[in-house]
Amino acid sequence: MEITISDVAEKERFEARDAEGELAGFVTYQLTGNIIVYTHTQTEPSHQGQGVAGQLARFVMDDARTRGRTVVPICPYIAEWIGKHPEYADSVAHNTKKVK
């Protein structure tokens, strides 16, 4: 499926739209300085099973890398996607504190 993804900063989300301009899905985020927290990924029911979420995940991770941002993947989908794409691990914040 061909989609167009754009950052809609006033809504704090990246939106995926199909060729007709219909919303196919989105990733919400919170941005503080150079840290971006991805909080939720959603694919609209009419577009599920068409690879929209995966395209969104790749786009938002590429965007963060291009802008030099550190990613905090709170969204379970984004966190799992990163786990399957270790080439993006360098963009993710890691806890360096030892737990006692």
mmCIF file as gemmi writes it, N, C-alpha and C atoms, coordinates in Angstrom:
data_model
loop_
_atom_site.group_PDB
_atom_site.id
_atom_site.type_symbol
_atom_site.label_atom_id
_atom_site.label_alt_id
_atom_site.label_comp_id
_atom_site.label_asym_id
_atom_site.label_entity_id
_atom_site.label_seq_id
_atom_site.pdbx_PDB_ins_code
_atom_site.Cartn_x
_atom_site.Cartn_y
_atom_site.Cartn_z
_atom_site.occupancy
_atom_site.B_iso_or_equiv
_atom_site.pdbx_formal_charge
_atom_site.auth_seq_id
_atom_site.auth_asym_id
_atom_site.pdbx_PDB_model_num
ATOM 1 N N . MET Axp A 1 ? 0.843 -1.186 0 1 0 ? 1 A 1
ATOM 2 C CA . MET Axp A 1 ? 0 0 0 1 0 ? 1 A 1
ATOM 3 C C . MET Axp A 1 ? 0.881 1.239 0 1 0 ? 1 A 1
ATOM 4 N N . GLU Axp A 2 ? 0.556 2.159 -0.872 1 0 ? 2 A 1
ATOM 5 C CA . GLU Axp A 2 ? 1.298 3.418 -0.93 1 0 ? 2 A 1
ATOM 6 C C . GLU Axp A 2 ? 0.678 4.407 0.042 1 0 ? 2 A 1
ATOM 7 N N . ILE Axp A 3 ? 1.514 4.89 0.962 1 0 ? 3 A 1
ATOM 8 C CA . ILE Axp A 3 ? 1.047 5.887 1.921 1 0 ? 3 A 1
ATOM 9 C C . ILE Axp A 3 ? 2.03 7.045 1.957 1 0 ? 3 A 1
ATOM 10 N N . THR Axp A 4 ? 1.537 8.171 2.453 1 0 ? 4 A 1
ATOM 11 C CA . THR Axp A 4 ? 2.364 9.347 2.672 1 0 ? 4 A 1
ATOM 12 C C . THR Axp A 4 ? 2.352 9.605 4.168 1 0 ? 4 A 1
ATOM 13 N N . ILE Axp A 5 ? 3.539 9.812 4.747 1 0 ? 5 A 1
ATOM 14 C CA . ILE Axp A 5 ? 3.651 10.05 6.184 1 0 ? 5 A 1
ATOM 15 C C . ILE Axp A 5 ? 4.178 11.45 6.409 1 0 ? 5 A 1
ATOM 16 N N . SER Axp A 6 ? 3.553 12.154 7.348 1 0 ? 6 A 1
ATOM 17 C CA . SER Axp A 6 ? 4.009 13.5 7.669 1 0 ? 6 A 1
ATOM 18 C C . SER Axp A 6 ? 3.924 13.734 9.169 1 0 ? 6 A 1
ATOM 19 N N . ASP Axp A 7 ? 4.766 14.65 9.638 1 0 ? 7 A 1
ATOM 20 C CA . ASP Axp A 7 ? 4.773 15.052 11.038 1 0 ? 7 A 1
ATOM 21 C C . ASP Axp A 7 ? 3.738 16.159 11.205 1 0 ? 7 A 1
ATOM 22 N N . VAL Axp A 8 ? 2.726 15.906 12.017 1 0 ? 8 A 1
ATOM 23 C CA . VAL Axp A 8 ? 1.702 16.906 12.311 1 0 ? 8 A 1
ATOM 24 C C . VAL Axp A 8 ? 1.999 17.397 13.729 1 0 ? 8 A 1
ATOM 25 N N . ALA Axp A 9 ? 2.934 18.324 13.815 1 0 ? 9 A 1
ATOM 26 C CA . ALA Axp A 9 ? 3.483 18.751 15.106 1 0 ? 9 A 1
ATOM 27 C C . ALA Axp A 9 ? 2.418 19.307 16.05 1 0 ? 9 A 1
ATOM 28 N N . GLU Axp A 10 ? 1.418 20.001 15.525 1 0 ? 10 A 1
ATOM 29 C CA . GLU Axp A 10 ? 0.394 20.573 16.398 1 0 ? 10 A 1
ATOM 30 C C . GLU Axp A 10 ? -0.451 19.496 17.084 1 0 ? 10 A 1
ATOM 31 N N . LYS Axp A 11 ? -0.465 18.283 16.539 1 0 ? 11 A 1
ATOM 32 C CA . LYS Axp A 11 ? -1.164 17.156 17.165 1 0 ? 11 A 1
ATOM 33 C C . LYS Axp A 11 ? -0.189 16.2 17.863 1 0 ? 11 A 1
ATOM 34 N N . GLU Axp A 12 ? 1.094 16.507 17.768 1 0 ? 12 A 1
ATOM 35 C CA . GLU Axp A 12 ? 2.156 15.65 18.307 1 0 ? 12 A 1
ATOM 36 C C . GLU Axp A 12 ? 2.008 14.219 17.81 1 0 ? 12 A 1
ATOM 37 N N . ARG Axp A 13 ? 1.929 14.087 16.486 1 0 ? 13 A 1
ATOM 38 C CA . ARG Axp A 13 ? 1.85 12.75 15.909 1 0 ? 13 A 1
ATOM 39 C C . ARG Axp A 13 ? 2.298 12.769 14.452 1 0 ? 13 A 1
ATOM 40 N N . PHE Axp A 14 ? 2.75 11.612 14.02 1 0 ? 14 A 1
ATOM 41 C CA . PHE Axp A 14 ? 3.034 11.374 12.612 1 0 ? 14 A 1
ATOM 42 C C . PHE Axp A 14 ? 1.806 10.692 12.042 1 0 ? 14 A 1
ATOM 43 N N . GLU Axp A 15 ? 1.327 11.165 10.902 1 0 ? 15 A 1
ATOM 44 C CA . GLU Axp A 15 ? 0.138 10.593 10.29 1 0 ? 15 A 1
ATOM 45 C C . GLU Axp A 15 ? 0.49 9.933 8.963 1 0 ? 15 A 1
ATOM 46 N N . ALA Axp A 16 ? -0.103 8.76 8.744 1 0 ? 16 A 1
ATOM 47 C CA . ALA Axp A 16 ? 0.004 8.058 7.469 1 0 ? 16 A 1
ATOM 48 C C . ALA Axp A 16 ? -1.323 8.217 6.745 1 0 ? 16 A 1
ATOM 49 N N . ARG Axp A 17 ? -1.259 8.648 5.51 1 0 ? 17 A 1
ATOM 50 C CA . ARG Axp A 17 ? -2.473 8.818 4.703 1 0 ? 17 A 1
ATOM 51 C C . ARG Axp A 17 ? -2.329 8.047 3.402 1 0 ? 17 A 1
ATOM 52 N N . ASP Axp A 18 ? -3.439 7.454 2.964 1 0 ? 18 A 1
ATOM 53 C CA . ASP Axp A 18 ? -3.415 6.706 1.714 1 0 ? 18 A 1
ATOM 54 C C . ASP Axp A 18 ? -3.496 7.655 0.521 1 0 ? 18 A 1
ATOM 55 N N . ALA Axp A 19 ? -3.538 7.091 -0.668 1 0 ? 19 A 1
ATOM 56 C CA . ALA Axp A 19 ? -3.533 7.896 -1.898 1 0 ? 19 A 1
ATOM 57 C C . ALA Axp A 19 ? -4.726 8.841 -2.002 1 0 ? 19 A 1
ATOM 58 N N . GLU Axp A 20 ? -5.833 8.482 -1.34 1 0 ? 20 A 1
ATOM 59 C CA . GLU Axp A 20 ? -7.024 9.34 -1.364 1 0 ? 20 A 1
ATOM 60 C C . GLU Axp A 20 ? -7.013 10.381 -0.246 1 0 ? 20 A 1
ATOM 61 N N . GLY Axp A 21 ? -5.968 10.36 0.59 1 0 ? 21 A 1
ATOM 62 C CA . GLY Axp A 21 ? -5.869 11.315 1.683 1 0 ? 21 A 1
ATOM 63 C C . GLY Axp A 21 ? -6.526 10.853 2.971 1 0 ? 21 A 1
ATOM 64 N N . GLU Axp A 22 ? -7.048 9.63 2.971 1 0 ? 22 A 1
ATOM 65 C CA . GLU Axp A 22 ? -7.701 9.086 4.163 1 0 ? 22 A 1
ATOM 66 C C . GLU Axp A 22 ? -6.655 8.681 5.197 1 0 ? 22 A 1
ATOM 67 N N . LEU Axp A 23 ? -6.929 8.984 6.468 1 0 ? 23 A 1
ATOM 68 C CA . LEU Axp A 23 ? -6.02 8.608 7.544 1 0 ? 23 A 1
ATOM 69 C C . LEU Axp A 23 ? -5.93 7.094 7.618 1 0 ? 23 A 1
ATOM 70 N N . ALA Axp A 24 ? -4.702 6.566 7.522 1 0 ? 24 A 1
ATOM 71 C CA . ALA Axp A 24 ? -4.471 5.123 7.575 1 0 ? 24 A 1
ATOM 72 C C . ALA Axp A 24 ? -3.94 4.701 8.939 1 0 ? 24 A 1
ATOM 73 N N . GLY Axp A 25 ? -3.24 5.608 9.615 1 0 ? 25 A 1
ATOM 74 C CA . GLY Axp A 25 ? -2.687 5.303 10.929 1 0 ? 25 A 1
ATOM 75 C C . GLY Axp A 25 ? -1.851 6.461 11.424 1 0 ? 25 A 1
ATOM 76 N N . PHE Axp A 26 ? -1.356 6.302 12.677 1 0 ? 26 A 1
ATOM 77 C CA . PHE Axp A 26 ? -0.536 7.371 13.246 1 0 ? 26 A 1
ATOM 78 C C . PHE Axp A 26 ? 0.312 6.846 14.392 1 0 ? 26 A 1
ATOM 79 N N . VAL Axp A 27 ? 1.35 7.616 14.702 1 0 ? 27 A 1
ATOM 80 C CA . VAL Axp A 27 ? 2.199 7.395 15.869 1 0 ? 27 A 1
ATOM 81 C C . VAL Axp A 27 ? 2.196 8.692 16.66 1 0 ? 27 A 1
ATOM 82 N N . THR Axp A 28 ? 1.801 8.626 17.937 1 0 ? 28 A 1
ATOM 83 C CA . THR Axp A 28 ? 1.83 9.815 18.788 1 0 ? 28 A 1
ATOM 84 C C . THR Axp A 28 ? 3.181 9.907 19.484 1 0 ? 28 A 1
ATOM 85 N N . TYR Axp A 29 ? 3.55 11.129 19.832 1 0 ? 29 A 1
ATOM 86 C CA . TYR Axp A 29 ? 4.843 11.341 20.478 1 0 ? 29 A 1
ATOM 87 C C . TYR Axp A 29 ? 4.803 12.527 21.419 1 0 ? 29 A 1
ATOM 88 N N . GLN Axp A 30 ? 5.825 12.58 22.26 1 0 ? 30 A 1
ATOM 89 C CA . GLN Axp A 30 ? 6.088 13.744 23.099 1 0 ? 30 A 1
ATOM 90 C C . GLN Axp A 30 ? 7.544 14.11 22.842 1 0 ? 30 A 1
ATOM 91 N N . LEU Axp A 31 ? 7.784 15.369 22.582 1 0 ? 31 A 1
ATOM 92 C CA . LEU Axp A 31 ? 9.121 15.85 22.267 1 0 ? 31 A 1
ATOM 93 C C . LEU Axp A 31 ? 9.585 16.825 23.334 1 0 ? 31 A 1
ATOM 94 N N . THR Axp A 32 ? 10.731 16.532 23.913 1 0 ? 32 A 1
ATOM 95 C CA . THR Axp A 32 ? 11.357 17.417 24.9 1 0 ? 32 A 1
ATOM 96 C C . THR Axp A 32 ? 12.813 17.576 24.5 1 0 ? 32 A 1
ATOM 97 N N . GLY Axp A 33 ? 13.144 18.756 24.019 1 0 ? 33 A 1
ATOM 98 C CA . GLY Axp A 33 ? 14.511 18.983 23.572 1 0 ? 33 A 1
ATOM 99 C C . GLY Axp A 33 ? 14.866 18.024 22.455 1 0 ? 33 A 1
ATOM 100 N N . ASN Axp A 34 ? 15.886 17.201 22.689 1 0 ? 34 A 1
ATOM 101 C CA . ASN Axp A 34 ? 16.378 16.259 21.694 1 0 ? 34 A 1
ATOM 102 C C . ASN Axp A 34 ? 15.87 14.839 21.939 1 0 ? 34 A 1
ATOM 103 N N . ILE Axp A 35 ? 14.927 14.693 22.868 1 0 ? 35 A 1
ATOM 104 C CA . ILE Axp A 35 ? 14.403 13.369 23.203 1 0 ? 35 A 1
ATOM 105 C C . ILE Axp A 35 ? 12.973 13.265 22.703 1 0 ? 35 A 1
ATOM 106 N N . ILE Axp A 36 ? 12.698 12.2 21.951 1 0 ? 36 A 1
ATOM 107 C CA . ILE Axp A 36 ? 11.347 11.968 21.455 1 0 ? 36 A 1
ATOM 108 C C . ILE Axp A 36 ? 10.846 10.647 22.037 1 0 ? 36 A 1
ATOM 109 N N . VAL Axp A 37 ? 9.662 10.713 22.632 1 0 ? 37 A 1
ATOM 110 C CA . VAL Axp A 37 ? 9.037 9.551 23.249 1 0 ? 37 A 1
ATOM 111 C C . VAL Axp A 37 ? 7.871 9.14 22.36 1 0 ? 37 A 1
ATOM 112 N N . TYR Axp A 38 ? 7.959 7.925 21.794 1 0 ? 38 A 1
ATOM 113 C CA . TYR Axp A 38 ? 6.853 7.414 20.99 1 0 ? 38 A 1
ATOM 114 C C . TYR Axp A 38 ? 5.892 6.699 21.934 1 0 ? 38 A 1
ATOM 115 N N . THR Axp A 39 ? 4.659 7.2 22.003 1 0 ? 39 A 1
ATOM 116 C CA . THR Axp A 39 ? 3.727 6.736 23.021 1 0 ? 39 A 1
ATOM 117 C C . THR Axp A 39 ? 2.662 5.768 22.517 1 0 ? 39 A 1
ATOM 118 N N . HIS Axp A 40 ? 2.3 5.837 21.246 1 0 ? 40 A 1
ATOM 119 C CA . HIS Axp A 40 ? 1.205 4.987 20.763 1 0 ? 40 A 1
ATOM 120 C C . HIS Axp A 40 ? 1.245 4.894 19.244 1 0 ? 40 A 1
ATOM 121 N N . THR Axp A 41 ? 0.977 3.695 18.738 1 0 ? 41 A 1
ATOM 122 C CA . THR Axp A 41 ? 0.836 3.481 17.301 1 0 ? 41 A 1
ATOM 123 C C . THR Axp A 41 ? -0.556 2.923 17.056 1 0 ? 41 A 1
ATOM 124 N N . GLN Axp A 42 ? -1.226 3.474 16.059 1 0 ? 42 A 1
ATOM 125 C CA . GLN Axp A 42 ? -2.567 2.98 15.741 1 0 ? 42 A 1
ATOM 126 C C . GLN Axp A 42 ? -2.742 2.92 14.235 1 0 ? 42 A 1
ATOM 127 N N . THR Axp A 43 ? -3.318 1.816 13.773 1 0 ? 43 A 1
ATOM 128 C CA . THR Axp A 43 ? -3.702 1.665 12.375 1 0 ? 43 A 1
ATOM 129 C C . THR Axp A 43 ? -5.222 1.672 12.329 1 0 ? 43 A 1
ATOM 130 N N . GLU Axp A 44 ? -5.777 2.447 11.438 1 0 ? 44 A 1
ATOM 131 C CA . GLU Axp A 44 ? -7.228 2.505 11.305 1 0 ? 44 A 1
ATOM 132 C C . GLU Axp A 44 ? -7.744 1.138 10.828 1 0 ? 44 A 1
ATOM 133 N N . PRO Axp A 45 ? -8.915 0.723 11.311 1 0 ? 45 A 1
ATOM 134 C CA . PRO Axp A 45 ? -9.447 -0.602 10.959 1 0 ? 45 A 1
ATOM 135 C C . PRO Axp A 45 ? -9.482 -0.874 9.449 1 0 ? 45 A 1
ATOM 136 N N . SER Axp A 46 ? -9.806 0.122 8.666 1 0 ? 46 A 1
ATOM 137 C CA . SER Axp A 46 ? -9.882 -0.065 7.211 1 0 ? 46 A 1
ATOM 138 C C . SER Axp A 46 ? -8.523 -0.29 6.552 1 0 ? 46 A 1
ATOM 139 N N . HIS Axp A 47 ? -7.439 -0.086 7.305 1 0 ? 47 A 1
ATOM 140 C CA . HIS Axp A 47 ? -6.095 -0.224 6.743 1 0 ? 47 A 1
ATOM 141 C C . HIS Axp A 47 ? -5.249 -1.275 7.468 1 0 ? 47 A 1
ATOM 142 N N . GLN Axp A 48 ? -5.845 -2.007 8.394 1 0 ? 48 A 1
ATOM 143 C CA . GLN Axp A 48 ? -5.093 -3.012 9.14 1 0 ? 48 A 1
ATOM 144 C C . GLN Axp A 48 ? -4.672 -4.157 8.222 1 0 ? 48 A 1
ATOM 145 N N . GLY Axp A 49 ? -3.513 -4.732 8.54 1 0 ? 49 A 1
ATOM 146 C CA . GLY Axp A 49 ? -3.006 -5.85 7.762 1 0 ? 49 A 1
ATOM 147 C C . GLY Axp A 49 ? -2.375 -5.467 6.44 1 0 ? 49 A 1
ATOM 148 N N . GLN Axp A 50 ? -2.098 -4.18 6.255 1 0 ? 50 A 1
ATOM 149 C CA . GLN Axp A 50 ? -1.542 -3.703 4.99 1 0 ? 50 A 1
ATOM 150 C C . GLN Axp A 50 ? -0.135 -3.115 5.141 1 0 ? 50 A 1
ATOM 151 N N . GLY Axp A 51 ? 0.474 -3.307 6.319 1 0 ? 51 A 1
ATOM 152 C CA . GLY Axp A 51 ? 1.843 -2.847 6.531 1 0 ? 51 A 1
ATOM 153 C C . GLY Axp A 51 ? 1.985 -1.391 6.943 1 0 ? 51 A 1
ATOM 154 N N . VAL Axp A 52 ? 0.891 -0.746 7.3 1 0 ? 52 A 1
ATOM 155 C CA . VAL Axp A 52 ? 0.935 0.671 7.652 1 0 ? 52 A 1
ATOM 156 C C . VAL Axp A 52 ? 1.774 0.902 8.903 1 0 ? 52 A 1
ATOM 157 N N . ALA Axp A 53 ? 1.557 0.108 9.943 1 0 ? 53 A 1
ATOM 158 C CA . ALA Axp A 53 ? 2.29 0.299 11.206 1 0 ? 53 A 1
ATOM 159 C C . ALA Axp A 53 ? 3.789 0.135 11 1 0 ? 53 A 1
ATOM 160 N N . GLY Axp A 54 ? 4.196 -0.841 10.22 1 0 ? 54 A 1
ATOM 161 C CA . GLY Axp A 54 ? 5.617 -1.037 9.948 1 0 ? 54 A 1
ATOM 162 C C . GLY Axp A 54 ? 6.226 0.132 9.191 1 0 ? 54 A 1
ATOM 163 N N . GLN Axp A 55 ? 5.476 0.663 8.227 1 0 ? 55 A 1
ATOM 164 C CA . GLN Axp A 55 ? 5.971 1.828 7.483 1 0 ? 55 A 1
ATOM 165 C C . GLN Axp A 55 ? 6.087 3.037 8.403 1 0 ? 55 A 1
ATOM 166 N N . LEU Axp A 56 ? 5.105 3.2 9.298 1 0 ? 56 A 1
ATOM 167 C CA . LEU Axp A 56 ? 5.172 4.297 10.263 1 0 ? 56 A 1
ATOM 168 C C . LEU Axp A 56 ? 6.388 4.145 11.174 1 0 ? 56 A 1
ATOM 169 N N . ALA Axp A 57 ? 6.608 2.941 11.686 1 0 ? 57 A 1
ATOM 170 C CA . ALA Axp A 57 ? 7.735 2.707 12.594 1 0 ? 57 A 1
ATOM 171 C C . ALA Axp A 57 ? 9.059 3.057 11.917 1 0 ? 57 A 1
ATOM 172 N N . ARG Axp A 58 ? 9.247 2.571 10.707 1 0 ? 58 A 1
ATOM 173 C CA . ARG Axp A 58 ? 10.496 2.873 9.994 1 0 ? 58 A 1
ATOM 174 C C . ARG Axp A 58 ? 10.631 4.373 9.762 1 0 ? 58 A 1
ATOM 175 N N . PHE Axp A 59 ? 9.551 5.025 9.367 1 0 ? 59 A 1
ATOM 176 C CA . PHE Axp A 59 ? 9.601 6.456 9.091 1 0 ? 59 A 1
ATOM 177 C C . PHE Axp A 59 ? 9.975 7.245 10.34 1 0 ? 59 A 1
ATOM 178 N N . VAL Axp A 60 ? 9.303 6.95 11.473 1 0 ? 60 A 1
ATOM 179 C CA . VAL Axp A 60 ? 9.583 7.74 12.676 1 0 ? 60 A 1
ATOM 180 C C . VAL Axp A 60 ? 10.998 7.494 13.189 1 0 ? 60 A 1
ATOM 181 N N . MET Axp A 61 ? 11.491 6.27 13.039 1 0 ? 61 A 1
ATOM 182 C CA . MET Axp A 61 ? 12.863 5.993 13.476 1 0 ? 61 A 1
ATOM 183 C C . MET Axp A 61 ? 13.876 6.673 12.546 1 0 ? 61 A 1
ATOM 184 N N . ASP Axp A 62 ? 13.62 6.649 11.256 1 0 ? 62 A 1
ATOM 185 C CA . ASP Axp A 62 ? 14.505 7.361 10.322 1 0 ? 62 A 1
ATOM 186 C C . ASP Axp A 62 ? 14.477 8.857 10.582 1 0 ? 62 A 1
ATOM 187 N N . ASP Axp A 63 ? 13.303 9.389 10.877 1 0 ? 63 A 1
ATOM 188 C CA . ASP Axp A 63 ? 13.17 10.812 11.172 1 0 ? 63 A 1
ATOM 189 C C . ASP Axp A 63 ? 13.98 11.177 12.418 1 0 ? 63 A 1
ATOM 190 N N . ALA Axp A 64 ? 13.858 10.364 13.462 1 0 ? 64 A 1
ATOM 191 C CA . ALA Axp A 64 ? 14.618 10.636 14.692 1 0 ? 64 A 1
ATOM 192 C C . ALA Axp A 64 ? 16.115 10.602 14.415 1 0 ? 64 A 1
ATOM 193 N N . ARG Axp A 65 ? 16.552 9.623 13.656 1 0 ? 65 A 1
ATOM 194 C CA . ARG Axp A 65 ? 17.986 9.51 13.333 1 0 ? 65 A 1
ATOM 195 C C . ARG Axp A 65 ? 18.45 10.73 12.542 1 0 ? 65 A 1
ATOM 196 N N . THR Axp A 66 ? 17.679 11.137 11.54 1 0 ? 66 A 1
ATOM 197 C CA . THR Axp A 66 ? 18.04 12.288 10.714 1 0 ? 66 A 1
ATOM 198 C C . THR Axp A 66 ? 18.155 13.563 11.545 1 0 ? 66 A 1
ATOM 199 N N . ARG Axp A 67 ? 17.268 13.704 12.521 1 0 ? 67 A 1
ATOM 200 C CA . ARG Axp A 67 ? 17.259 14.904 13.357 1 0 ? 67 A 1
ATOM 201 C C . ARG Axp A 67 ? 18.165 14.788 14.581 1 0 ? 67 A 1
ATOM 202 N N . GLY Axp A 68 ? 18.859 13.664 14.729 1 0 ? 68 A 1
ATOM 203 C CA . GLY Axp A 68 ? 19.766 13.479 15.852 1 0 ? 68 A 1
ATOM 204 C C . GLY Axp A 68 ? 19.059 13.353 17.19 1 0 ? 68 A 1
ATOM 205 N N . ARG Axp A 69 ? 17.854 12.793 17.177 1 0 ? 69 A 1
ATOM 206 C CA . ARG Axp A 69 ? 17.075 12.66 18.405 1 0 ? 69 A 1
ATOM 207 C C . ARG Axp A 69 ? 17.301 11.293 19.06 1 0 ? 69 A 1
ATOM 208 N N . THR Axp A 70 ? 17.148 11.281 20.376 1 0 ? 70 A 1
ATOM 209 C CA . THR Axp A 70 ? 17.194 10.04 21.134 1 0 ? 70 A 1
ATOM 210 C C . THR Axp A 70 ? 15.761 9.565 21.326 1 0 ? 70 A 1
ATOM 211 N N . VAL Axp A 71 ? 15.518 8.29 21.037 1 0 ? 71 A 1
ATOM 212 C CA . VAL Axp A 71 ? 14.178 7.72 21.072 1 0 ? 71 A 1
ATOM 213 C C . VAL Axp A 71 ? 13.933 6.975 22.383 1 0 ? 71 A 1
ATOM 214 N N . VAL Axp A 72 ? 12.768 7.22 22.97 1 0 ? 72 A 1
ATOM 215 C CA . VAL Axp A 72 ? 12.285 6.448 24.114 1 0 ? 72 A 1
ATOM 216 C C . VAL Axp A 72 ? 10.998 5.772 23.629 1 0 ? 72 A 1
ATOM 217 N N . PRO Axp A 73 ? 11.061 4.466 23.353 1 0 ? 73 A 1
ATOM 218 C CA . PRO Axp A 73 ? 9.901 3.771 22.784 1 0 ? 73 A 1
ATOM 219 C C . PRO Axp A 73 ? 8.96 3.21 23.855 1 0 ? 73 A 1
ATOM 220 N N . ILE Axp A 74 ? 8.051 4.04 24.348 1 0 ? 74 A 1
ATOM 221 C CA . ILE Axp A 74 ? 7.061 3.57 25.323 1 0 ? 74 A 1
ATOM 222 C C . ILE Axp A 74 ? 5.997 2.719 24.626 1 0 ? 74 A 1
ATOM 223 N N . CYS Axp A 75 ? 5.674 3.04 23.408 1 0 ? 75 A 1
ATOM 224 C CA . CYS Axp A 75 ? 4.696 2.282 22.633 1 0 ? 75 A 1
ATOM 225 C C . CYS Axp A 75 ? 5.19 0.845 22.44 1 0 ? 75 A 1
ATOM 226 N N . PRO Axp A 76 ? 4.398 -0.149 22.854 1 0 ? 76 A 1
ATOM 227 C CA . PRO Axp A 76 ? 4.827 -1.539 22.704 1 0 ? 76 A 1
ATOM 228 C C . PRO Axp A 76 ? 5.133 -1.933 21.259 1 0 ? 76 A 1
ATOM 229 N N . TYR Axp A 77 ? 4.362 -1.429 20.304 1 0 ? 77 A 1
ATOM 230 C CA . TYR Axp A 77 ? 4.609 -1.78 18.905 1 0 ? 77 A 1
ATOM 231 C C . TYR Axp A 77 ? 5.972 -1.255 18.449 1 0 ? 77 A 1
ATOM 232 N N . ILE Axp A 78 ? 6.27 0 18.732 1 0 ? 78 A 1
ATOM 233 C CA . ILE Axp A 78 ? 7.549 0.587 18.319 1 0 ? 78 A 1
ATOM 234 C C . ILE Axp A 78 ? 8.701 -0.139 19.011 1 0 ? 78 A 1
ATOM 235 N N . ALA Axp A 79 ? 8.549 -0.432 20.304 1 0 ? 79 A 1
ATOM 236 C CA . ALA Axp A 79 ? 9.607 -1.145 21.038 1 0 ? 79 A 1
ATOM 237 C C . ALA Axp A 79 ? 9.864 -2.516 20.414 1 0 ? 79 A 1
ATOM 238 N N . GLU Axp A 80 ? 8.806 -3.236 20.083 1 0 ? 80 A 1
ATOM 239 C CA . GLU Axp A 80 ? 8.962 -4.552 19.461 1 0 ? 80 A 1
ATOM 240 C C . GLU Axp A 80 ? 9.587 -4.426 18.071 1 0 ? 80 A 1
ATOM 241 N N . TRP Axp A 81 ? 9.174 -3.422 17.321 1 0 ? 81 A 1
ATOM 242 C CA . TRP Axp A 81 ? 9.706 -3.211 15.977 1 0 ? 81 A 1
ATOM 243 C C . TRP Axp A 81 ? 11.212 -2.949 16.047 1 0 ? 81 A 1
ATOM 244 N N . ILE Axp A 82 ? 11.636 -2.124 17.005 1 0 ? 82 A 1
ATOM 245 C CA . ILE Axp A 82 ? 13.065 -1.837 17.173 1 0 ? 82 A 1
ATOM 246 C C . ILE Axp A 82 ? 13.818 -3.127 17.512 1 0 ? 82 A 1
ATOM 247 N N . GLY Axp A 83 ? 13.213 -3.966 18.343 1 0 ? 83 A 1
ATOM 248 C CA . GLY Axp A 83 ? 13.834 -5.241 18.677 1 0 ? 83 A 1
ATOM 249 C C . GLY Axp A 83 ? 14.08 -6.121 17.461 1 0 ? 83 A 1
ATOM 250 N N . LYS Axp A 84 ? 13.24 -5.998 16.455 1 0 ? 84 A 1
ATOM 251 C CA . LYS Axp A 84 ? 13.384 -6.768 15.212 1 0 ? 84 A 1
ATOM 252 C C . LYS Axp A 84 ? 14.285 -6.066 14.204 1 0 ? 84 A 1
ATOM 253 N N . HIS Axp A 85 ? 14.653 -4.82 14.489 1 0 ? 85 A 1
ATOM 254 C CA . HIS Axp A 85 ? 15.495 -4.024 13.585 1 0 ? 85 A 1
ATOM 255 C C . HIS Axp A 85 ? 16.641 -3.403 14.39 1 0 ? 85 A 1
ATOM 256 N N . PRO Axp A 86 ? 17.599 -4.229 14.805 1 0 ? 86 A 1
ATOM 257 C CA . PRO Axp A 86 ? 18.673 -3.749 15.685 1 0 ? 86 A 1
ATOM 258 C C . PRO Axp A 86 ? 19.535 -2.645 15.077 1 0 ? 86 A 1
ATOM 259 N N . GLU Axp A 87 ? 19.425 -2.419 13.794 1 0 ? 87 A 1
ATOM 260 C CA . GLU Axp A 87 ? 20.19 -1.334 13.176 1 0 ? 87 A 1
ATOM 261 C C . GLU Axp A 87 ? 19.747 0.03 13.689 1 0 ? 87 A 1
ATOM 262 N N . TYR Axp A 88 ? 18.614 0.089 14.398 1 0 ? 88 A 1
ATOM 263 C CA . TYR Axp A 88 ? 18.132 1.343 14.97 1 0 ? 88 A 1
ATOM 264 C C . TYR Axp A 88 ? 18.457 1.489 16.451 1 0 ? 88 A 1
ATOM 265 N N . ALA Axp A 89 ? 19.104 0.508 17.036 1 0 ? 89 A 1
ATOM 266 C CA . ALA Axp A 89 ? 19.39 0.518 18.483 1 0 ? 89 A 1
ATOM 267 C C . ALA Axp A 89 ? 20.222 1.73 18.903 1 0 ? 89 A 1
ATOM 268 N N . ASP Axp A 90 ? 21.055 2.238 18.019 1 0 ? 90 A 1
ATOM 269 C CA . ASP Axp A 90 ? 21.905 3.385 18.369 1 0 ? 90 A 1
ATOM 270 C C . ASP Axp A 90 ? 21.106 4.663 18.585 1 0 ? 90 A 1
ATOM 271 N N . SER Axp A 91 ? 19.846 4.691 18.175 1 0 ? 91 A 1
ATOM 272 C CA . SER Axp A 91 ? 19.001 5.873 18.363 1 0 ? 91 A 1
ATOM 273 C C . SER Axp A 91 ? 18.156 5.8 19.63 1 0 ? 91 A 1
ATOM 274 N N . VAL Axp A 92 ? 18.222 4.667 20.335 1 0 ? 92 A 1
ATOM 275 C CA . VAL Axp A 92 ? 17.338 4.422 21.481 1 0 ? 92 A 1
ATOM 276 C C . VAL Axp A 92 ? 18.054 4.704 22.794 1 0 ? 92 A 1
ATOM 277 N N . ALA Axp A 93 ? 17.332 5.36 23.714 1 0 ? 93 A 1
ATOM 278 C CA . ALA Axp A 93 ? 17.874 5.614 25.054 1 0 ? 93 A 1
ATOM 279 C C . ALA Axp A 93 ? 17.965 4.286 25.797 1 0 ? 93 A 1
ATOM 280 N N . HIS Axp A 94 ? 19.055 4.105 26.521 1 0 ? 94 A 1
ATOM 281 C CA . HIS Axp A 94 ? 19.247 2.882 27.297 1 0 ? 94 A 1
ATOM 282 C C . HIS Axp A 94 ? 19.505 3.251 28.74 1 0 ? 94 A 1
ATOM 283 N N . ASN Axp A 95 ? 18.924 2.498 29.651 1 0 ? 95 A 1
ATOM 284 C CA . ASN Axp A 95 ? 19.124 2.705 31.084 1 0 ? 95 A 1
ATOM 285 C C . ASN Axp A 95 ? 20.506 2.166 31.453 1 0 ? 95 A 1
ATOM 286 N N . THR Axp A 96 ? 21.334 3.018 32.021 1 0 ? 96 A 1
ATOM 287 C CA . THR Axp A 96 ? 22.686 2.599 32.411 1 0 ? 96 A 1
ATOM 288 C C . THR Axp A 96 ? 22.831 2.428 33.917 1 0 ? 96 A 1
ATOM 289 N N . LYS Axp A 97 ? 21.772 2.678 34.665 1 0 ? 97 A 1
ATOM 290 C CA . LYS Axp A 97 ? 21.834 2.514 36.118 1 0 ? 97 A 1
ATOM 291 C C . LYS Axp A 97 ? 21.693 1.042 36.486 1 0 ? 97 A 1
ATOM 292 N N . LYS Axp A 98 ? 22.44 0.628 37.491 1 0 ? 98 A 1
ATOM 293 C CA . LYS Axp A 98 ? 22.317 -0.734 37.99 1 0 ? 98 A 1
ATOM 294 C C . LYS Axp A 98 ? 21.22 -0.775 39.036 1 0 ? 98 A 1
ATOM 295 N N . VAL Axp A 99 ? 20.389 -1.808 38.944 1 0 ? 99 A 1
ATOM 296 C CA . VAL Axp A 99 ? 19.306 -1.987 39.881 1 0 ? 99 A 1
ATOM 297 C C . VAL Axp A 99 ? 19.784 -2.92 40.988 1 0 ? 99 A 1
ATOM 298 N N . LYS Axp A 100 ? 19.551 -2.513 42.241 1 0 ? 100 A 1
ATOM 299 C CA . LYS Axp A 100 ? 19.98 -3.342 43.362 1 0 ? 100 A 1
ATOM 300 C C . LYS Axp A 100 ? 18.887 -4.273 43.796 1 0 ? 100 A 1
